[in-house]
Amino acid sequence: MIVYVNGEQENWESALTVAQWLETKQMLGKRIAVEINGSIVPKSRFEEYEIKENDVLEVIAAVGGG
């Protein structure tokens, strides 16, 4: 299945939840925001929200500094 992440096309073997995908990228538990098809996915829904064919994801990691 094809999914677009931060403007790049990715080919996945099967659907994943947001949490499963973040775990594959070693990003689960980090300060990030996930938007799918223009809508922010609340962190409380990461475990249940399934990413589907042709979804467009934008993932933004928070970086501290001063």
PQR file of N, CA, C, O and H, with PARSE charges and radii, in Angstrom:
ATOM      1  N   MET A   1       0.846  -1.176   0.000 -0.4000 1.5000
ATOM      2  CA  MET A   1       0.000   0.000   0.000 -0.0000 2.0000
ATOM      3  C   MET A   1       0.885   1.230   0.000  0.5500 1.7000
ATOM      4  O   MET A   1       1.987   1.217   0.547 -0.5500 1.4000
ATOM      5  N   ILE A   2       0.398   2.284  -0.613 -0.4000 1.5000
ATOM      6  CA  ILE A   2       1.173   3.519  -0.737 -0.0000 2.0000
ATOM      7  C   ILE A   2       0.679   4.544   0.275  0.5500 1.7000
ATOM      8  O   ILE A   2      -0.523   4.763   0.428 -0.5500 1.4000
ATOM      9  H   ILE A   2      -0.498   2.295  -1.058  0.4000 1.0000
ATOM     10  N   VAL A   3       1.632   5.167   0.963 -0.4000 1.5000
ATOM     11  CA  VAL A   3       1.366   6.211   1.948 -0.0000 2.0000
ATOM     12  C   VAL A   3       2.400   7.312   1.705  0.5500 1.7000
ATOM     13  O   VAL A   3       3.528   7.028   1.302 -0.5500 1.4000
ATOM     14  H   VAL A   3       2.609   4.989   0.840  0.4000 1.0000
ATOM     15  N   TYR A   4       2.022   8.550   1.946 -0.4000 1.5000
ATOM     16  CA  TYR A   4       2.928   9.676   1.759 -0.0000 2.0000
ATOM     17  C   TYR A   4       3.282  10.263   3.122  0.5500 1.7000
ATOM     18  O   TYR A   4       2.401  10.661   3.884 -0.5500 1.4000
ATOM     19  H   TYR A   4       1.105   8.780   2.273  0.4000 1.0000
ATOM     20  N   VAL A   5       4.577  10.312   3.419 -0.4000 1.5000
ATOM     21  CA  VAL A   5       5.048  10.802   4.712 -0.0000 2.0000
ATOM     22  C   VAL A   5       5.985  11.983   4.474  0.5500 1.7000
ATOM     23  O   VAL A   5       7.040  11.843   3.855 -0.5500 1.4000
ATOM     24  H   VAL A   5       5.292   9.988   2.800  0.4000 1.0000
ATOM     25  N   ASN A   6       5.580  13.143   4.974 -0.4000 1.5000
ATOM     26  CA  ASN A   6       6.373  14.369   4.808 -0.0000 2.0000
ATOM     27  C   ASN A   6       6.805  14.566   3.354  0.5500 1.7000
ATOM     28  O   ASN A   6       7.951  14.916   3.070 -0.5500 1.4000
ATOM     29  H   ASN A   6       4.723  13.256   5.477  0.4000 1.0000
ATOM     30  N   GLY A   7       5.857  14.333   2.443 -0.4000 1.5000
ATOM     31  CA  GLY A   7       6.099  14.560   1.024 -0.0000 2.0000
ATOM     32  C   GLY A   7       6.779  13.424   0.286  0.5500 1.7000
ATOM     33  O   GLY A   7       6.962  13.509  -0.929 -0.5500 1.4000
ATOM     34  H   GLY A   7       4.927  14.049   2.673  0.4000 1.0000
ATOM     35  N   GLU A   8       7.155  12.371   0.978 -0.4000 1.5000
ATOM     36  CA  GLU A   8       7.834  11.235   0.355 -0.0000 2.0000
ATOM     37  C   GLU A   8       6.903  10.026   0.292  0.5500 1.7000
ATOM     38  O   GLU A   8       6.215   9.711   1.263 -0.5500 1.4000
ATOM     39  H   GLU A   8       7.007  12.302   1.965  0.4000 1.0000
ATOM     40  N   GLN A   9       6.888   9.359  -0.849 -0.4000 1.5000
ATOM     41  CA  GLN A   9       6.070   8.156  -0.997 -0.0000 2.0000
ATOM     42  C   GLN A   9       6.745   6.969  -0.320  0.5500 1.7000
ATOM     43  O   GLN A   9       7.942   6.740  -0.490 -0.5500 1.4000
ATOM     44  H   GLN A   9       7.447   9.614  -1.638  0.4000 1.0000
ATOM     45  N   GLU A  10       5.958   6.217   0.451 -0.4000 1.5000
ATOM     46  CA  GLU A  10       6.446   4.989   1.080 -0.0000 2.0000
ATOM     47  C   GLU A  10       5.530   3.844   0.671  0.5500 1.7000
ATOM     48  O   GLU A  10       4.318   4.022   0.548 -0.5500 1.4000
ATOM     49  H   GLU A  10       4.986   6.403   0.589  0.4000 1.0000
ATOM     50  N   ASN A  11       6.110   2.680   0.463 -0.4000 1.5000
ATOM     51  CA  ASN A  11       5.336   1.483   0.148 -0.0000 2.0000
ATOM     52  C   ASN A  11       5.342   0.568   1.358  0.5500 1.7000
ATOM     53  O   ASN A  11       6.397   0.114   1.799 -0.5500 1.4000
ATOM     54  H   ASN A  11       7.094   2.536   0.563  0.4000 1.0000
ATOM     55  N   TRP A  12       4.157   0.299   1.893 -0.4000 1.5000
ATOM     56  CA  TRP A  12       4.013  -0.554   3.065 -0.0000 2.0000
ATOM     57  C   TRP A  12       3.384  -1.867   2.660  0.5500 1.7000
ATOM     58  O   TRP A  12       2.588  -1.916   1.722 -0.5500 1.4000
ATOM     59  H   TRP A  12       3.299   0.668   1.534  0.4000 1.0000
ATOM     60  N   GLU A  13       3.737  -2.939   3.364 -0.4000 1.5000
ATOM     61  CA  GLU A  13       3.146  -4.247   3.095 -0.0000 2.0000
ATOM     62  C   GLU A  13       1.722  -4.340   3.615  0.5500 1.7000
ATOM     63  O   GLU A  13       0.892  -5.034   3.028 -0.5500 1.4000
ATOM     64  H   GLU A  13       4.384  -2.899   4.126  0.4000 1.0000
ATOM     65  N   SER A  14       1.428  -3.644   4.716 -0.4000 1.5000
ATOM     66  CA  SER A  14       0.083  -3.710   5.299 -0.0000 2.0000
ATOM     67  C   SER A  14      -0.198  -2.431   6.077  0.5500 1.7000
ATOM     68  O   SER A  14       0.699  -1.625   6.325 -0.5500 1.4000
ATOM     69  H   SER A  14       2.102  -3.080   5.193  0.4000 1.0000
ATOM     70  N   ALA A  15      -1.455  -2.263   6.455 -0.4000 1.5000
ATOM     71  CA  ALA A  15      -1.860  -1.090   7.227 -0.0000 2.0000
ATOM     72  C   ALA A  15      -1.274  -1.160   8.635  0.5500 1.7000
ATOM     73  O   ALA A  15      -1.096  -2.240   9.198 -0.5500 1.4000
ATOM     74  H   ALA A  15      -2.184  -2.918   6.253  0.4000 1.0000
ATOM     75  N   LEU A  16      -0.981   0.014   9.187 -0.4000 1.5000
ATOM     76  CA  LEU A  16      -0.464   0.130  10.550 -0.0000 2.0000
ATOM     77  C   LEU A  16      -1.248   1.209  11.275  0.5500 1.7000
ATOM     78  O   LEU A  16      -1.806   2.111  10.649 -0.5500 1.4000
ATOM     79  H   LEU A  16      -1.126   0.891   8.729  0.4000 1.0000
ATOM     80  N   THR A  17      -1.288   1.114  12.595 -0.4000 1.5000
ATOM     81  CA  THR A  17      -1.809   2.235  13.370 -0.0000 2.0000
ATOM     82  C   THR A  17      -0.699   3.285  13.455  0.5500 1.7000
ATOM     83  O   THR A  17       0.460   3.005  13.149 -0.5500 1.4000
ATOM     84  H   THR A  17      -0.835   0.381  13.104  0.4000 1.0000
ATOM     85  N   VAL A  18      -1.069   4.480  13.870 -0.4000 1.5000
ATOM     86  CA  VAL A  18      -0.064   5.531  14.042 -0.0000 2.0000
ATOM     87  C   VAL A  18       1.006   5.064  15.029  0.5500 1.7000
ATOM     88  O   VAL A  18       2.198   5.250  14.783 -0.5500 1.4000
ATOM     89  H   VAL A  18      -2.011   4.707  14.118  0.4000 1.0000
ATOM     90  N   ALA A  19       0.589   4.461  16.140 -0.4000 1.5000
ATOM     91  CA  ALA A  19       1.545   3.990  17.155 -0.0000 2.0000
ATOM     92  C   ALA A  19       2.485   2.931  16.583  0.5500 1.7000
ATOM     93  O   ALA A  19       3.685   2.963  16.856 -0.5500 1.4000
ATOM     94  H   ALA A  19      -0.379   4.310  16.340  0.4000 1.0000
ATOM     95  N   GLN A  20       1.961   2.000  15.800 -0.4000 1.5000
ATOM     96  CA  GLN A  20       2.808   0.961  15.210 -0.0000 2.0000
ATOM     97  C   GLN A  20       3.833   1.578  14.267  0.5500 1.7000
ATOM     98  O   GLN A  20       5.005   1.200  14.281 -0.5500 1.4000
ATOM     99  H   GLN A  20       0.986   1.973  15.578  0.4000 1.0000
ATOM    100  N   TRP A  21       3.389   2.524  13.450 -0.4000 1.5000
ATOM    101  CA  TRP A  21       4.304   3.160  12.515 -0.0000 2.0000
ATOM    102  C   TRP A  21       5.381   3.942  13.257  0.5500 1.7000
ATOM    103  O   TRP A  21       6.561   3.862  12.914 -0.5500 1.4000
ATOM    104  H   TRP A  21       2.438   2.831  13.439  0.4000 1.0000
ATOM    105  N   LEU A  22       4.968   4.709  14.287 -0.4000 1.5000
ATOM    106  CA  LEU A  22       5.943   5.474  15.063 -0.0000 2.0000
ATOM    107  C   LEU A  22       6.974   4.558  15.713  0.5500 1.7000
ATOM    108  O   LEU A  22       8.149   4.912  15.810 -0.5500 1.4000
ATOM    109  H   LEU A  22       4.010   4.774  14.565  0.4000 1.0000
ATOM    110  N   GLU A  23       6.539   3.391  16.154 -0.4000 1.5000
ATOM    111  CA  GLU A  23       7.473   2.443  16.758 -0.0000 2.0000
ATOM    112  C   GLU A  23       8.491   1.953  15.733  0.5500 1.7000
ATOM    113  O   GLU A  23       9.664   1.785  16.066 -0.5500 1.4000
ATOM    114  H   GLU A  23       5.585   3.103  16.075  0.4000 1.0000
ATOM    115  N   THR A  24       8.065   1.721  14.493 -0.4000 1.5000
ATOM    116  CA  THR A  24       9.012   1.274  13.466 -0.0000 2.0000
ATOM    117  C   THR A  24      10.063   2.336  13.176  0.5500 1.7000
ATOM    118  O   THR A  24      11.173   2.021  12.748 -0.5500 1.4000
ATOM    119  H   THR A  24       7.112   1.857  14.222  0.4000 1.0000
ATOM    120  N   LYS A  25       9.707   3.595  13.411 -0.4000 1.5000
ATOM    121  CA  LYS A  25      10.629   4.714  13.187 -0.0000 2.0000
ATOM    122  C   LYS A  25      11.345   5.135  14.466  0.5500 1.7000
ATOM    123  O   LYS A  25      12.074   6.127  14.471 -0.5500 1.4000
ATOM    124  H   LYS A  25       8.805   3.851  13.758  0.4000 1.0000
ATOM    125  N   GLN A  26      11.141   4.391  15.546 -0.4000 1.5000
ATOM    126  CA  GLN A  26      11.730   4.681  16.857 -0.0000 2.0000
ATOM    127  C   GLN A  26      11.371   6.090  17.333  0.5500 1.7000
ATOM    128  O   GLN A  26      12.199   6.803  17.900 -0.5500 1.4000
ATOM    129  H   GLN A  26      10.549   3.585  15.542  0.4000 1.0000
ATOM    130  N   MET A  27      10.107   6.472  17.086 -0.4000 1.5000
ATOM    131  CA  MET A  27       9.627   7.795  17.474 -0.0000 2.0000
ATOM    132  C   MET A  27       8.511   7.730  18.510  0.5500 1.7000
ATOM    133  O   MET A  27       8.070   8.766  19.008 -0.5500 1.4000
ATOM    134  H   MET A  27       9.434   5.892  16.626  0.4000 1.0000
ATOM    135  N   LEU A  28       8.051   6.533  18.840 -0.4000 1.5000
ATOM    136  CA  LEU A  28       6.960   6.405  19.796 -0.0000 2.0000
ATOM    137  C   LEU A  28       7.411   6.912  21.161  0.5500 1.7000
ATOM    138  O   LEU A  28       8.480   6.536  21.642 -0.5500 1.4000
ATOM    139  H   LEU A  28       8.409   5.691  18.436  0.4000 1.0000
ATOM    140  N   GLY A  29       6.605   7.756  21.779 -0.4000 1.5000
ATOM    141  CA  GLY A  29       6.937   8.307  23.087 -0.0000 2.0000
ATOM    142  C   GLY A  29       7.676   9.632  23.029  0.5500 1.7000
ATOM    143  O   GLY A  29       7.881  10.278  24.056 -0.5500 1.4000
ATOM    144  H   GLY A  29       5.737   8.061  21.387  0.4000 1.0000
ATOM    145  N   LYS A  30       8.077  10.039  21.828 -0.4000 1.5000
ATOM    146  CA  LYS A  30       8.768  11.320  21.691 -0.0000 2.0000
ATOM    147  C   LYS A  30       7.747  12.435  21.477  0.5500 1.7000
ATOM    148  O   LYS A  30       6.578  12.176  21.190 -0.5500 1.4000
ATOM    149  H   LYS A  30       7.910   9.514  20.994  0.4000 1.0000
ATOM    150  N   ARG A  31       8.199  13.659  21.619 -0.4000 1.5000
ATOM    151  CA  ARG A  31       7.321  14.817  21.430 -0.0000 2.0000
ATOM    152  C   ARG A  31       7.150  15.076  19.940  0.5500 1.7000
ATOM    153  O   ARG A  31       8.000  15.688  19.293 -0.5500 1.4000
ATOM    154  H   ARG A  31       9.149  13.869  21.852  0.4000 1.0000
ATOM    155  N   ILE A  32       6.033  14.595  19.416 -0.4000 1.5000
ATOM    156  CA  ILE A  32       5.760  14.766  17.996 -0.0000 2.0000
ATOM    157  C   ILE A  32       4.293  15.104  17.791  0.5500 1.7000
ATOM    158  O   ILE A  32       3.451  14.870  18.658 -0.5500 1.4000
ATOM    159  H   ILE A  32       5.342  14.097  19.941  0.4000 1.0000
ATOM    160  N   ALA A  33       4.013  15.658  16.627 -0.4000 1.5000
ATOM    161  CA  ALA A  33       2.636  15.885  16.190 -0.0000 2.0000
ATOM    162  C   ALA A  33       2.461  15.131  14.883  0.5500 1.7000
ATOM    163  O   ALA A  33       3.355  15.123  14.036 -0.5500 1.4000
ATOM    164  H   ALA A  33       4.697  15.848  15.922  0.4000 1.0000
ATOM    165  N   VAL A  34       1.303  14.496  14.722 -0.4000 1.5000
ATOM    166  CA  VAL A  34       1.008  13.749  13.506 -0.0000 2.0000
ATOM    167  C   VAL A  34      -0.276  14.307  12.896  0.5500 1.7000
ATOM    168  O   VAL A  34      -1.309  14.408  13.557 -0.5500 1.4000
ATOM    169  H   VAL A  34       0.577  14.502  15.410  0.4000 1.0000
ATOM    170  N   GLU A  35      -0.179  14.663  11.631 -0.4000 1.5000
ATOM    171  CA  GLU A  35      -1.334  15.133  10.876 -0.0000 2.0000
ATOM    172  C   GLU A  35      -1.568  14.137   9.752  0.5500 1.7000
ATOM    173  O   GLU A  35      -0.627  13.754   9.056 -0.5500 1.4000
ATOM    174  H   GLU A  35       0.660  14.581  11.094  0.4000 1.0000
ATOM    175  N   ILE A  36      -2.808  13.718   9.569 -0.4000 1.5000
ATOM    176  CA  ILE A  36      -3.148  12.801   8.483 -0.0000 2.0000
ATOM    177  C   ILE A  36      -4.263  13.433   7.664  0.5500 1.7000
ATOM    178  O   ILE A  36      -5.333  13.751   8.184 -0.5500 1.4000
ATOM    179  H   ILE A  36      -3.572  14.029  10.134  0.4000 1.0000
ATOM    180  N   ASN A  37      -3.997  13.610   6.381 -0.4000 1.5000
ATOM    181  CA  ASN A  37      -4.962  14.207   5.453 -0.0000 2.0000
ATOM    182  C   ASN A  37      -5.499  15.544   5.968  0.5500 1.7000
ATOM    183  O   ASN A  37      -6.686  15.840   5.835 -0.5500 1.4000
ATOM    184  H   ASN A  37      -3.128  13.352   5.958  0.4000 1.0000
ATOM    185  N   GLY A  38      -4.612  16.343   6.553 -0.4000 1.5000
ATOM    186  CA  GLY A  38      -4.979  17.680   6.989 -0.0000 2.0000
ATOM    187  C   GLY A  38      -5.571  17.787   8.379  0.5500 1.7000
ATOM    188  O   GLY A  38      -5.901  18.887   8.822 -0.5500 1.4000
ATOM    189  H   GLY A  38      -3.648  16.103   6.661  0.4000 1.0000
ATOM    190  N   SER A  39      -5.715  16.662   9.083 -0.4000 1.5000
ATOM    191  CA  SER A  39      -6.284  16.681  10.436 -0.0000 2.0000
ATOM    192  C   SER A  39      -5.272  16.154  11.443  0.5500 1.7000
ATOM    193  O   SER A  39      -4.643  15.119  11.223 -0.5500 1.4000
ATOM    194  H   SER A  39      -5.447  15.768   8.723  0.4000 1.0000
ATOM    195  N   ILE A  40      -5.121  16.877  12.550 -0.4000 1.5000
ATOM    196  CA  ILE A  40      -4.225  16.438  13.620 -0.0000 2.0000
ATOM    197  C   ILE A  40      -4.811  15.198  14.285  0.5500 1.7000
ATOM    198  O   ILE A  40      -6.002  15.154  14.592 -0.5500 1.4000
ATOM    199  H   ILE A  40      -5.632  17.718  12.728  0.4000 1.0000
ATOM    200  N   VAL A  41      -3.972  14.195  14.506 -0.4000 1.5000
ATOM    201  CA  VAL A  41      -4.390  12.994  15.229 -0.0000 2.0000
ATOM    202  C   VAL A  41      -3.962  13.174  16.683  0.5500 1.7000
ATOM    203  O   VAL A  41      -2.768  13.277  16.964 -0.5500 1.4000
ATOM    204  H   VAL A  41      -3.004  14.230  14.257  0.4000 1.0000
ATOM    205  N   PRO A  42      -4.919  13.212  17.614 -0.5600 1.5000
ATOM    206  CA  PRO A  42      -4.546  13.359  19.026  0.2800 2.0000
ATOM    207  C   PRO A  42      -3.707  12.170  19.500  0.5500 1.7000
ATOM    208  O   PRO A  42      -3.938  11.031  19.093 -0.5500 1.4000
ATOM    209  N   LYS A  43      -2.751  12.446  20.347 -0.4000 1.5000
ATOM    210  CA  LYS A  43      -1.884  11.392  20.880 -0.0000 2.0000
ATOM    211  C   LYS A  43      -2.703  10.268  21.511  0.5500 1.7000
ATOM    212  O   LYS A  43      -2.296   9.107  21.472 -0.5500 1.4000
ATOM    213  H   LYS A  43      -2.563  13.371  20.678  0.4000 1.0000
ATOM    214  N   SER A  44      -3.842  10.604  22.087 -0.4000 1.5000
ATOM    215  CA  SER A  44      -4.707   9.601  22.720 -0.0000 2.0000
ATOM    216  C   SER A  44      -5.301   8.616  21.714  0.5500 1.7000
ATOM    217  O   SER A  44      -5.836   7.580  22.109 -0.5500 1.4000
ATOM    218  H   SER A  44      -4.173  11.547  22.118  0.4000 1.0000
ATOM    219  N   ARG A  45      -5.212   8.928  20.417 -0.4000 1.5000
ATOM    220  CA  ARG A  45      -5.761   8.040  19.387 -0.0000 2.0000
ATOM    221  C   ARG A  45      -4.681   7.302  18.597  0.5500 1.7000
ATOM    222  O   ARG A  45      -5.016   6.539  17.691 -0.5500 1.4000
ATOM    223  H   ARG A  45      -4.777   9.769  20.096  0.4000 1.0000
ATOM    224  N   PHE A  46      -3.409   7.500  18.904 -0.4000 1.5000
ATOM    225  CA  PHE A  46      -2.329   6.852  18.160 -0.0000 2.0000
ATOM    226  C   PHE A  46      -2.479   5.334  18.117  0.5500 1.7000
ATOM    227  O   PHE A  46      -2.200   4.716  17.089 -0.5500 1.4000
ATOM    228  H   PHE A  46      -3.137   8.120  19.640  0.4000 1.0000
ATOM    229  N   GLU A  47      -2.914   4.729  19.217 -0.4000 1.5000
ATOM    230  CA  GLU A  47      -3.024   3.261  19.293 -0.0000 2.0000
ATOM    231  C   GLU A  47      -4.138   2.717  18.407  0.5500 1.7000
ATOM    232  O   GLU A  47      -4.057   1.575  17.955 -0.5500 1.4000
ATOM    233  H   GLU A  47      -3.140   5.231  20.051  0.4000 1.0000
ATOM    234  N   GLU A  48      -5.169   3.502  18.150 -0.4000 1.5000
ATOM    235  CA  GLU A  48      -6.339   3.008  17.419 -0.0000 2.0000
ATOM    236  C   GLU A  48      -6.453   3.537  15.993  0.5500 1.7000
ATOM    237  O   GLU A  48      -7.142   2.932  15.172 -0.5500 1.4000
ATOM    238  H   GLU A  48      -5.236   4.430  18.517  0.4000 1.0000
ATOM    239  N   TYR A  49      -5.800   4.642  15.682 -0.4000 1.5000
ATOM    240  CA  TYR A  49      -5.959   5.282  14.381 -0.0000 2.0000
ATOM    241  C   TYR A  49      -5.165   4.519  13.326  0.5500 1.7000
ATOM    242  O   TYR A  49      -3.935   4.494  13.366 -0.5500 1.4000
ATOM    243  H   TYR A  49      -5.240   5.134  16.349  0.4000 1.0000
ATOM    244  N   GLU A  50      -5.869   3.899  12.383 -0.4000 1.5000
ATOM    245  CA  GLU A  50      -5.218   3.101  11.345 -0.0000 2.0000
ATOM    246  C   GLU A  50      -4.937   3.961  10.117  0.5500 1.7000
ATOM    247  O   GLU A  50      -5.822   4.642   9.598 -0.5500 1.4000
ATOM    248  H   GLU A  50      -6.868   3.919  12.350  0.4000 1.0000
ATOM    249  N   ILE A  51      -3.707   3.916   9.672 -0.4000 1.5000
ATOM    250  CA  ILE A  51      -3.291   4.634   8.473 -0.0000 2.0000
ATOM    251  C   ILE A  51      -3.727   3.804   7.267  0.5500 1.7000
ATOM    252  O   ILE A  51      -3.513   2.593   7.221 -0.5500 1.4000
ATOM    253  H   ILE A  51      -2.988   3.363  10.094  0.4000 1.0000
ATOM    254  N   LYS A  52      -4.347   4.480   6.286 -0.4000 1.5000
ATOM    255  CA  LYS A  52      -4.930   3.783   5.143 -0.0000 2.0000
ATOM    256  C   LYS A  52      -4.193   4.107   3.846  0.5500 1.7000
ATOM    257  O   LYS A  52      -3.398   5.044   3.783 -0.5500 1.4000
ATOM    258  H   LYS A  52      -4.521   5.464   6.324  0.4000 1.0000
ATOM    259  N   GLU A  53      -4.471   3.320   2.823 -0.4000 1.5000
ATOM    260  CA  GLU A  53      -3.916   3.514   1.485 -0.0000 2.0000
ATOM    261  C   GLU A  53      -4.079   4.968   1.047  0.5500 1.7000
ATOM    262  O   GLU A  53      -5.154   5.551   1.185 -0.5500 1.4000
ATOM    263  H   GLU A  53      -5.117   2.558   2.874  0.4000 1.0000
ATOM    264  N   ASN A  54      -3.004   5.541   0.521 -0.4000 1.5000
ATOM    265  CA  ASN A  54      -2.963   6.905  -0.011 -0.0000 2.0000
ATOM    266  C   ASN A  54      -3.130   8.007   1.031  0.5500 1.7000
ATOM    267  O   ASN A  54      -3.336   9.164   0.664 -0.5500 1.4000
ATOM    268  H   ASN A  54      -2.130   5.066   0.409  0.4000 1.0000
ATOM    269  N   ASP A  55      -3.047   7.680   2.316 -0.4000 1.5000
ATOM    270  CA  ASP A  55      -3.082   8.727   3.337 -0.0000 2.0000
ATOM    271  C   ASP A  55      -1.833   9.598   3.209  0.5500 1.7000
ATOM    272  O   ASP A  55      -0.772   9.135   2.790 -0.5500 1.4000
ATOM    273  H   ASP A  55      -2.880   6.741   2.615  0.4000 1.0000
ATOM    274  N   VAL A  56      -1.987  10.859   3.576 -0.4000 1.5000
ATOM    275  CA  VAL A  56      -0.883  11.816   3.545 -0.0000 2.0000
ATOM    276  C   VAL A  56      -0.572  12.214   4.983  0.5500 1.7000
ATOM    277  O   VAL A  56      -1.390  12.839   5.658 -0.5500 1.4000
ATOM    278  H   VAL A  56      -2.849  11.235   3.916  0.4000 1.0000
ATOM    279  N   LEU A  57       0.618  11.844   5.441 -0.4000 1.5000
ATOM    280  CA  LEU A  57       1.041  12.127   6.813 -0.0000 2.0000
ATOM    281  C   LEU A  57       2.057  13.262   6.833  0.5500 1.7000
ATOM    282  O   LEU A  57       2.933  13.349   5.973 -0.5500 1.4000
ATOM    283  H   LEU A  57       1.283  11.336   4.893  0.4000 1.0000
ATOM    284  N   GLU A  58       1.922  14.113   7.815 -0.4000 1.5000
ATOM    285  CA  GLU A  58       2.944  15.105   8.136 -0.0000 2.0000
ATOM    286  C   GLU A  58       3.318  14.847   9.583  0.5500 1.7000
ATOM    287  O   GLU A  58       2.459  14.855  10.465 -0.5500 1.4000
ATOM    288  H   GLU A  58       1.210  14.042   8.514  0.4000 1.0000
ATOM    289  N   VAL A  59       4.593  14.618   9.822 -0.4000 1.5000
ATOM    290  CA  VAL A  59       5.068  14.312  11.168 -0.0000 2.0000
ATOM    291  C   VAL A  59       6.087  15.378  11.548  0.5500 1.7000
ATOM    292  O   VAL A  59       7.064  15.611  10.837 -0.5500 1.4000
ATOM    293  H   VAL A  59       5.290  14.610   9.106  0.4000 1.0000
ATOM    294  N   ILE A  60       5.835  16.018  12.687 -0.4000 1.5000
ATOM    295  CA  ILE A  60       6.699  17.101  13.143 -0.0000 2.0000
ATOM    296  C   ILE A  60       7.209  16.767  14.535  0.5500 1.7000
ATOM    297  O   ILE A  60       6.425  16.494  15.443 -0.5500 1.4000
ATOM    298  H   ILE A  60       5.042  15.828  13.265  0.4000 1.0000
ATOM    299  N   ALA A  61       8.521  16.788  14.697 -0.4000 1.5000
ATOM    300  CA  ALA A  61       9.138  16.519  15.998 -0.0000 2.0000
ATOM    301  C   ALA A  61       9.462  17.844  16.674  0.5500 1.7000
ATOM    302  O   ALA A  61      10.024  18.748  16.055 -0.5500 1.4000
ATOM    303  H   ALA A  61       9.158  17.009  13.959  0.4000 1.0000
ATOM    304  N   ALA A  62       9.102  17.950  17.952 -0.4000 1.5000
ATOM    305  CA  ALA A  62       9.418  19.147  18.736 -0.0000 2.0000
ATOM    306  C   ALA A  62      10.887  19.103  19.146  0.5500 1.7000
ATOM    307  O   ALA A  62      11.402  18.066  19.563 -0.5500 1.4000
ATOM    308  H   ALA A  62       8.646  17.216  18.454  0.4000 1.0000
ATOM    309  N   VAL A  63      11.540  20.236  19.019 -0.4000 1.5000
ATOM    310  CA  VAL A  63      12.948  20.338  19.382 -0.0000 2.0000
ATOM    311  C   VAL A  63      13.093  21.466  20.392  0.5500 1.7000
ATOM    312  O   VAL A  63      12.671  22.595  20.144 -0.5500 1.4000
ATOM    313  H   VAL A  63      11.121  21.079  18.679  0.4000 1.0000
ATOM    314  N   GLY A  64      13.688  21.150  21.521 -0.4000 1.5000
ATOM    315  CA  GLY A  64      13.897  22.167  22.549 -0.0000 2.0000
ATOM    316  C   GLY A  64      15.160  22.962  22.286  0.5500 1.7000
ATOM    317  O   GLY A  64      16.064  22.504  21.588 -0.5500 1.4000
ATOM    318  H   GLY A  64      14.031  20.232  21.723  0.4000 1.0000
ATOM    319  N   GLY A  65      15.210  24.103  22.827 -0.4000 1.5000
ATOM    320  CA  GLY A  65      16.401  24.922  22.667 -0.0000 2.0000
ATOM    321  C   GLY A  65      16.174  26.291  23.281  0.5500 1.7000
ATOM    322  O   GLY A  65      15.119  26.568  23.853 -0.5500 1.4000
ATOM    323  H   GLY A  65      14.476  24.475  23.395  0.4000 1.0000
ATOM    324  N   GLY A  66      17.140  27.107  23.157 -0.4000 1.5000
ATOM    325  CA  GLY A  66      16.957  28.426  23.741 -0.0000 2.0000
ATOM    326  C   GLY A  66      17.972  29.404  23.272  0.5500 1.7000
ATOM    327  O   GLY A  66      17.945  30.565  23.680 -0.5500 1.4000
ATOM    328  H   GLY A  66      17.997  26.882  22.692  0.4000 1.0000
TER
END
